[in-house]
Amino acid sequence: MDLRAYYQKIREIEARIEEAFALVVSLDTGDGGKAGIATEVSRAMAAKMVVEGMARMASAEEAAEFLALKAEALRVAVQEAAAGQVQLSVVSTSELNQLKDAVRSLRQ
């Protein structure tokens, strides 16, 4: 393996990637890599994975789908975090008695 050519290819691919993080889609590899898994990685890692044949750059459609799934996962996580919060209010004894009286008057 020519190391100069290898690192030159990595630098060329890395220079073509505009964003700080790139979306890559895994390829089927002989060591057990599964094809079709989208992952967001750094520019350098994306270039290395492409040169080594472990992944390819994601298409615009795949990127849009990935970002939509990521946004949905964030929305669900925020919703679950909000549901897990317990809100407490401190009520004095006199206020509690007033609330009880109000409830009793409504029942009658």
N, CA, C and O atoms as a DFTB+ gen file, in Angstrom:
432 C
 N C O
     1  1       0.839      -1.174       0.000
     2  2       0.000       0.000       0.000
     3  2       0.889       1.245       0.000
     4  3       1.820       1.360       0.798
     5  1       0.589       2.154      -0.893
     6  2       1.321       3.401      -0.983
     7  2       0.708       4.397      -0.008
     8  3      -0.388       4.906      -0.240
     9  1       1.411       4.673       1.072
    10  2       0.870       5.544       2.111
    11  2       0.672       6.972       1.630
    12  3      -0.256       7.654       2.063
    13  1       1.543       7.425       0.735
    14  2       1.374       8.798       0.208
    15  2       0.063       8.925      -0.553
    16  3      -0.675       9.892      -0.366
    17  1      -0.225       7.970      -1.394
    18  2      -1.468       7.996      -2.171
    19  2      -2.679       7.877      -1.243
    20  3      -3.685       8.562      -1.433
    21  1      -2.575       7.013      -0.253
    22  2      -3.657       6.811       0.713
    23  2      -4.013       8.124       1.427
    24  3      -5.175       8.529       1.460
    25  1      -3.006       8.772       1.988
    26  2      -3.263      10.015       2.718
    27  2      -3.632      11.161       1.776
    28  3      -4.363      12.067       2.177
    29  1      -3.154      11.141       0.561
    30  2      -3.535      12.153      -0.428
    31  2      -5.024      12.022      -0.754
    32  3      -5.730      13.026      -0.856
    33  1      -5.499      10.783      -0.918
    34  2      -6.925      10.568      -1.179
    35  2      -7.767      11.065      -0.009
    36  3      -8.811      11.685      -0.209
    37  1      -7.313      10.792       1.209
    38  2      -8.048      11.255       2.397
    39  2      -8.118      12.779       2.403
    40  3      -9.176      13.353       2.659
    41  1      -6.985      13.436       2.119
    42  2      -6.980      14.906       2.106
    43  2      -7.883      15.454       1.012
    44  3      -8.570      16.451       1.232
    45  1      -7.902      14.832      -0.156
    46  2      -8.754      15.294      -1.259
    47  2     -10.227      15.178      -0.902
    48  3     -10.997      16.113      -1.122
    49  1     -10.619      14.047      -0.356
    50  2     -12.028      13.856       0.015
    51  2     -12.406      14.799       1.156
    52  3     -13.493      15.377       1.149
    53  1     -11.530      14.952       2.115
    54  2     -11.803      15.844       3.243
    55  2     -11.969      17.287       2.769
    56  3     -12.790      18.024       3.315
    57  1     -11.211      17.694       1.774
    58  2     -11.315      19.056       1.242
    59  2     -12.655      19.283       0.532
    60  3     -13.154      20.408       0.498
    61  1     -13.232      18.230      -0.028
    62  2     -14.523      18.350      -0.719
    63  2     -15.700      18.445       0.238
    64  3     -16.775      18.896      -0.156
    65  1     -15.522      18.033       1.479
    66  2     -16.611      18.065       2.460
    67  2     -16.671      19.468       3.057
    68  3     -15.689      19.949       3.623
    69  1     -17.813      20.116       2.929
    70  2     -17.949      21.509       3.352
    71  2     -18.283      21.651       4.834
    72  3     -17.776      22.559       5.493
    73  1     -19.119      20.777       5.365
    74  2     -19.578      20.888       6.741
    75  2     -18.523      20.359       7.707
    76  3     -17.621      19.616       7.319
    77  1     -18.654      20.759       8.978
    78  2     -17.748      20.247      10.010
    79  2     -17.995      18.769      10.261
    80  3     -17.070      18.021      10.578
    81  1     -19.257      18.349      10.118
    82  2     -19.621      16.943      10.287
    83  2     -20.327      16.475       9.028
    84  3     -21.161      17.186       8.469
    85  1     -19.989      15.285       8.592
    86  2     -20.547      14.740       7.359
    87  2     -21.391      13.517       7.670
    88  3     -21.160      12.818       8.656
    89  1     -22.365      13.272       6.819
    90  2     -23.219      12.098       6.967
    91  2     -22.726      11.033       6.001
    92  3     -22.648      11.259       4.793
    93  1     -22.395       9.868       6.550
    94  2     -21.943       8.747       5.732
    95  2     -22.898       7.574       5.925
    96  3     -23.554       7.445       6.959
    97  1     -22.957       6.734       4.914
    98  2     -23.775       5.520       4.956
    99  2     -22.827       4.341       4.840
   100  3     -22.017       4.275       3.915
   101  1     -22.927       3.415       5.774
   102  2     -22.006       2.283       5.800
   103  2     -22.226       1.354       4.617
   104  3     -23.316       1.261       4.053
   105  1     -21.146       0.672       4.267
   106  2     -21.178      -0.344       3.214
   107  2     -20.965      -1.711       3.844
   108  3     -20.445      -1.819       4.954
   109  1     -21.371      -2.752       3.130
   110  2     -21.152      -4.108       3.602
   111  2     -19.662      -4.415       3.522
   112  3     -19.046      -4.286       2.465
   113  1     -19.093      -4.821       4.653
   114  2     -17.656      -5.130       4.675
   115  2     -17.447      -6.586       5.061
   116  3     -18.336      -7.224       5.626
   117  1     -16.283      -7.097       4.756
   118  2     -15.970      -8.484       5.049
   119  2     -15.810      -8.776       6.522
   120  3     -15.885      -9.935       6.932
   121  1     -15.592      -7.751       7.329
   122  2     -15.391      -7.975       8.757
   123  2     -16.666      -7.768       9.575
   124  3     -16.597      -7.549      10.784
   125  1     -17.821      -7.837       8.926
   126  2     -19.082      -7.788       9.645
   127  2     -19.815      -6.465       9.589
   128  3     -20.857      -6.317      10.227
   129  1     -19.300      -5.495       8.843
   130  2     -19.976      -4.206       8.728
   131  2     -21.299      -4.337       8.004
   132  3     -21.391      -5.000       6.971
   133  1     -22.332      -3.695       8.556
   134  2     -23.661      -3.751       7.949
   135  2     -23.845      -2.586       6.983
   136  3     -23.408      -1.468       7.257
   137  1     -24.478      -2.847       5.880
   138  2     -24.721      -1.805       4.882
   139  2     -25.963      -1.002       5.241
   140  3     -26.923      -1.530       5.800
   141  1     -25.924       0.292       4.907
   142  2     -27.114       1.129       5.029
   143  2     -27.290       1.857       6.340
   144  3     -28.342       2.461       6.550
   145  1     -26.321       1.834       7.232
   146  2     -26.435       2.530       8.510
   147  2     -25.879       3.946       8.341
   148  3     -24.700       4.123       8.035
   149  1     -26.734       4.950       8.543
   150  2     -26.303       6.345       8.416
   151  2     -25.711       6.817       9.739
   152  3     -26.240       6.531      10.813
   153  1     -24.597       7.551       9.638
   154  2     -23.896       8.041      10.822
   155  2     -23.316       9.407      10.516
   156  3     -22.840       9.666       9.411
   157  1     -23.364      10.275      11.516
   158  2     -22.762      11.598      11.376
   159  2     -21.384      11.561      12.029
   160  3     -21.264      11.258      13.216
   161  1     -20.342      11.869      11.252
   162  2     -18.969      11.797      11.745
   163  2     -18.218      13.060      11.329
   164  3     -18.710      13.857      10.531
   165  1     -17.025      13.225      11.883
   166  2     -16.208      14.380      11.521
   167  2     -15.748      14.264      10.072
   168  3     -15.780      13.189       9.473
   169  1     -15.324      15.387       9.531
   170  2     -14.837      15.415       8.159
   171  2     -13.701      14.414       7.936
   172  3     -13.708      13.655       6.967
   173  1     -12.730      14.427       8.849
   174  2     -11.571      13.540       8.708
   175  2     -11.979      12.068       8.755
   176  3     -11.492      11.259       7.966
   177  1     -12.870      11.727       9.677
   178  2     -13.319      10.343       9.803
   179  2     -14.127       9.921       8.570
   180  3     -14.000       8.789       8.103
   181  1     -14.951      10.821       8.049
   182  2     -15.729      10.515       6.852
   183  2     -14.799      10.226       5.679
   184  3     -14.994       9.254       4.950
   185  1     -13.796      11.066       5.501
   186  2     -12.860      10.862       4.397
   187  2     -12.122       9.535       4.546
   188  3     -11.938       8.812       3.567
   189  1     -11.701       9.216       5.762
   190  2     -10.985       7.961       6.006
   191  2     -11.883       6.755       5.715
   192  3     -11.441       5.781       5.104
   193  1     -13.140       6.822       6.151
   194  2     -14.063       5.708       5.925
   195  2     -14.345       5.513       4.441
   196  3     -14.463       4.379       3.977
   197  1     -14.456       6.610       3.692
   198  2     -14.712       6.508       2.251
   199  2     -13.510       5.897       1.550
   200  3     -13.670       5.009       0.713
   201  1     -12.311       6.358       1.880
   202  2     -11.101       5.834       1.235
   203  2     -10.914       4.350       1.546
   204  3     -10.495       3.583       0.679
   205  1     -11.221       3.944       2.770
   206  2     -11.049       2.543       3.150
   207  2     -12.182       1.644       2.677
   208  3     -12.132       0.432       2.884
   209  1     -13.215       2.224       2.038
   210  2     -14.314       1.437       1.502
   211  2     -15.300       0.962       2.557
   212  3     -16.063       0.027       2.315
   213  1     -15.292       1.591       3.716
   214  2     -16.227       1.208       4.775
   215  2     -17.547       1.967       4.679
   216  3     -18.556       1.531       5.232
   217  1     -17.542       3.114       3.970
   218  2     -18.748       3.929       3.880
   219  2     -18.712       4.753       2.604
   220  3     -17.693       4.836       1.919
   221  1     -19.856       5.359       2.305
   222  2     -19.961       6.300       1.191
   223  2     -20.659       7.552       1.719
   224  3     -21.334       7.503       2.747
   225  1     -20.502       8.644       1.031
   226  2     -21.173       9.870       1.437
   227  2     -22.682       9.707       1.186
   228  3     -23.090       9.114       0.187
   229  1     -23.484      10.227       2.083
   230  2     -24.936      10.101       1.968
   231  2     -25.479      11.056       0.908
   232  3     -24.939      12.141       0.693
   233  1     -26.548      10.636       0.258
   234  2     -27.206      11.492      -0.728
   235  2     -28.037      12.545       0.006
   236  3     -28.224      12.465       1.220
   237  1     -28.530      13.524      -0.736
   238  2     -29.339      14.591      -0.137
   239  2     -30.614      14.021       0.486
   240  3     -31.041      14.475       1.548
   241  1     -31.219      13.034      -0.167
   242  2     -32.442      12.429       0.365
   243  2     -32.161      11.681       1.668
   244  3     -32.928      11.772       2.627
   245  1     -31.060      10.947       1.689
   246  2     -30.687      10.209       2.905
   247  2     -30.378      11.177       4.045
   248  3     -30.727      10.919       5.198
   249  1     -29.727      12.282       3.721
   250  2     -29.406      13.280       4.739
   251  2     -30.679      13.903       5.296
   252  3     -30.793      14.093       6.507
   253  1     -31.635      14.222       4.432
   254  2     -32.893      14.813       4.889
   255  2     -33.656      13.842       5.789
   256  3     -34.210      14.246       6.812
   257  1     -33.685      12.576       5.413
   258  2     -34.359      11.556       6.222
   259  2     -33.672      11.399       7.579
   260  3     -34.338      11.303       8.610
   261  1     -32.328      11.374       7.572
   262  2     -31.566      11.240       8.811
   263  2     -31.845      12.414       9.746
   264  3     -32.059      12.222      10.943
   265  1     -31.843      13.624       9.200
   266  2     -32.090      14.808      10.025
   267  2     -33.515      14.829      10.567
   268  3     -33.744      15.269      11.694
   269  1     -34.474      14.356       9.771
   270  2     -35.857      14.283      10.247
   271  2     -35.974      13.281      11.391
   272  3     -36.649      13.558      12.382
   273  1     -35.332      12.130      11.273
   274  2     -35.357      11.130      12.346
   275  2     -34.659      11.659      13.597
   276  3     -35.104      11.408      14.717
   277  1     -33.575      12.384      13.402
   278  2     -32.838      12.962      14.529
   279  2     -33.691      14.014      15.251
   280  3     -33.701      14.067      16.480
   281  1     -34.404      14.849      14.488
   282  2     -35.273      15.865      15.081
   283  2     -36.430      15.211      15.842
   284  3     -36.805      15.675      16.918
   285  1     -36.989      14.146      15.291
   286  2     -38.082      13.431      15.960
   287  2     -37.591      12.791      17.251
   288  3     -38.286      12.829      18.266
   289  1     -36.398      12.203      17.218
   290  2     -35.841      11.595      18.424
   291  2     -35.601      12.646      19.505
   292  3     -35.822      12.380      20.687
   293  1     -35.156      13.824      19.115
   294  2     -34.958      14.915      20.071
   295  2     -36.292      15.352      20.666
   296  3     -36.389      15.579      21.872
   297  1     -37.327      15.471      19.820
   298  2     -38.646      15.878      20.300
   299  2     -39.189      14.873      21.309
   300  3     -39.749      15.262      22.335
   301  1     -39.029      13.590      21.025
   302  2     -39.507      12.548      21.933
   303  2     -38.729      12.583      23.248
   304  3     -39.313      12.427      24.321
   305  1     -37.417      12.789      23.167
   306  2     -36.595      12.839      24.382
   307  2     -36.981      14.023      25.260
   308  3     -37.054      13.896      26.482
   309  1     -37.227      15.164      24.645
   310  2     -37.640      16.350      25.410
   311  2     -39.002      16.109      26.044
   312  3     -39.235      16.490      27.191
   313  1     -39.894      15.480      25.303
   314  2     -41.232      15.181      25.819
   315  2     -41.158      14.223      27.007
   316  3     -41.844      14.428      28.008
   317  1     -40.334      13.183      26.906
   318  2     -40.189      12.228      28.003
   319  2     -39.530      12.869      29.212
   320  3     -39.883      12.548      30.347
   321  1     -38.585      13.762      28.992
   322  2     -37.933      14.454      30.102
   323  2     -38.927      15.365      30.814
   324  3     -38.916      15.463      32.041
   325  1     -39.781      16.027      30.050
   326  2     -40.784      16.898      30.652
   327  2     -41.815      16.080      31.428
   328  3     -42.282      16.511      32.483
   329  1     -42.170      14.914      30.915
   330  2     -43.143      14.067      31.601
   331  2     -42.579      13.513      32.902
   332  3     -43.333      13.225      33.831
   333  1     -41.278      13.363      32.977
   334  2     -40.652      12.808      34.160
   335  2     -40.442      13.816      35.275
   336  3     -40.099      13.436      36.394
   337  1     -40.640      15.082      34.991
   338  2     -40.451      16.103      36.014
   339  2     -41.682      16.178      36.910
   340  3     -42.816      16.111      36.436
   341  1     -41.443      16.318      38.204
   342  2     -42.528      16.445      39.173
   343  2     -42.565      17.888      39.629
   344  3     -41.553      18.447      40.053
   345  1     -43.751      18.488      39.537
   346  2     -43.896      19.866      39.978
   347  2     -44.590      19.875      41.329
   348  3     -45.646      19.266      41.503
   349  1     -43.999      20.559      42.265
   350  2     -44.540      20.653      43.611
   351  2     -44.857      22.095      43.937
   352  3     -44.166      23.014      43.498
   353  1     -45.898      22.278      44.703
   354  2     -46.256      23.601      45.196
   355  2     -46.410      23.507      46.699
   356  3     -47.032      22.580      47.218
   357  1     -45.844      24.462      47.380
   358  2     -45.967      24.508      48.830
   359  2     -47.180      25.360      49.156
   360  3     -47.290      26.509      48.729
   361  1     -48.091      24.766      49.928
   362  2     -49.330      25.447      50.291
   363  2     -49.401      25.495      51.811
   364  3     -49.182      24.496      52.496
   365  1     -49.713      26.681      52.318
   366  2     -49.846      26.806      53.771
   367  2     -51.126      26.109      54.228
   368  3     -51.999      25.789      53.422
   369  1     -51.217      25.885      55.517
   370  2     -52.382      25.200      56.080
   371  2     -53.654      26.001      55.833
   372  3     -54.699      25.433      55.516
   373  1     -53.569      27.289      55.973
   374  2     -54.765      28.123      55.760
   375  2     -55.212      28.065      54.303
   376  3     -56.411      28.016      54.029
   377  1     -54.258      28.071      53.356
   378  2     -54.624      27.967      51.949
   379  2     -55.221      26.597      51.640
   380  3     -56.149      26.490      50.838
   381  1     -54.695      25.553      52.272
   382  2     -55.230      24.205      52.081
   383  2     -56.666      24.132      52.577
   384  3     -57.529      23.557      51.914
   385  1     -56.918      24.705      53.727
   386  2     -58.287      24.711      54.261
   387  2     -59.222      25.488      53.349
   388  3     -60.365      25.075      53.150
   389  1     -58.764      26.603      52.789
   390  2     -59.597      27.368      51.860
   391  2     -59.915      26.538      50.609
   392  3     -61.043      26.567      50.117
   393  1     -58.941      25.813      50.105
   394  2     -59.173      24.961      48.941
   395  2     -60.160      23.839      49.250
   396  3     -61.016      23.509      48.429
   397  1     -60.032      23.257      50.437
   398  2     -60.960      22.198      50.835
   399  2     -62.372      22.740      50.943
   400  3     -63.324      22.099      50.497
   401  1     -62.511      23.925      51.538
   402  2     -63.845      24.548      51.659
   403  2     -64.424      24.841      50.290
   404  3     -65.622      24.658      50.073
   405  1     -63.594      25.292      49.363
   406  2     -64.065      25.600      48.004
   407  2     -64.556      24.330      47.310
   408  3     -65.568      24.356      46.610
   409  1     -63.847      23.230      47.500
   410  2     -64.246      21.962      46.885
   411  2     -65.557      21.479      47.511
   412  3     -66.441      20.999      46.802
   413  1     -65.684      21.605      48.829
   414  2     -66.933      21.175      49.496
   415  2     -68.119      21.993      49.003
   416  3     -69.200      21.446      48.786
   417  1     -67.928      23.300      48.822
   418  2     -69.038      24.155      48.365
   419  2     -69.429      23.807      46.938
   420  3     -70.600      23.920      46.577
   421  1     -68.471      23.386      46.120
   422  2     -68.787      22.994      44.748
   423  2     -69.551      21.693      44.689
   424  3     -70.366      21.496      43.787
   425  1     -69.304      20.795      45.637
   426  2     -69.991      19.497      45.665
   427  2     -71.436      19.615      46.123
   428  3     -72.265      18.762      45.807
   429  1     -71.727      20.643      46.848
   430  2     -73.102      20.780      47.379
   431  2     -74.030      21.384      46.412
   432  3     -75.210      21.560      46.715
